[in-house]
Amino acid sequence: MSRIAIVTDSTAYLPSEAVEQSGITVVPLSVIFGETSYREDVDISTASFYEKLQATADLPTTSQPALGRFIEVFEELSKEYESIISIHLSSGISGTYQTARTAAEEVDNVDVYAFDSEITCMPQGYYVLEAAKMASASETVDTILERLEEMKRSTRAYFVADDLSHLHRGGRLNGAQAFVGSLLQIKPILHFENKRIVPFEKVRTKKKALNRVFELFAEDAATGAVIRATVIHANRPEKADTMRKELADTYPNADIDVSYFGPVVGTHLGEGGLGIGWCKL
Ligand code: MYR
């Protein structure tokens, strides 16, 4: 039995087999349609979420897990583990990490280390999988946290939304004041800077934006470094698979998968969003 438990939140959108095999505990965030709250991947699947989104005029909102839920999870794990590493979506876009930190202070019989991934989706998932692998190899908390910081330094993610108004409405788009009058006309490439989502470059069409994201990926991949990458999509699996194949054919040094923007992130990014995230191994 590993002495270190790994916890994350649902926005890592990890495949359920990986979660089960690695013994990871996932705390869900929720999407709210009208009066009804759905924990993502528990009460609502990603497919049903996008169906519901297409059928509703009242756009959903999201909420982070309650403090009490984190306390329950940490207390339960304290029965079997000495330490917990709890890895969360960027503190610049959600209060989840801060809530996990507060819960960590409330529990007595286990050491909880909350880790701000400063990103979300599968790039966050890569930290979680690495931490779980290291925990099962009996590495120490310090070694695992150092490795996660090292991964953070080489992690990149660039993404494009079909309609920026969702991010704007939810208050998750920073540094775009200049674009506000023309939110529907432009397709800026977005990325994380200092934990927040900001425009990286202003581009007029989605095609040009995605080509530029390919170029940014190429700058790292062309060095020959071993790269783990993910093409992330908001209900565009075929497009994501085409992108994955194109990248995999060009860069054999990159291990590329396809992942998705699930309900909570999809609420803010909107259907049709696409991106690539990667880190050097
Ligand atoms: C909450 O209610 O606390 C959740 C807020 C989630 C905000 C998500 C914003 C969109 C993130 C796009 C990420 C792209 C990563 C590659």
Residues whose N, C-alpha, C, O or C-beta is under 5 A from the ligand:
A	BS01	MYR	T62 S63 Q64 I93 S94 G95 T120 C121 A157 F159 R172 V264 V265 H268 L269 G275
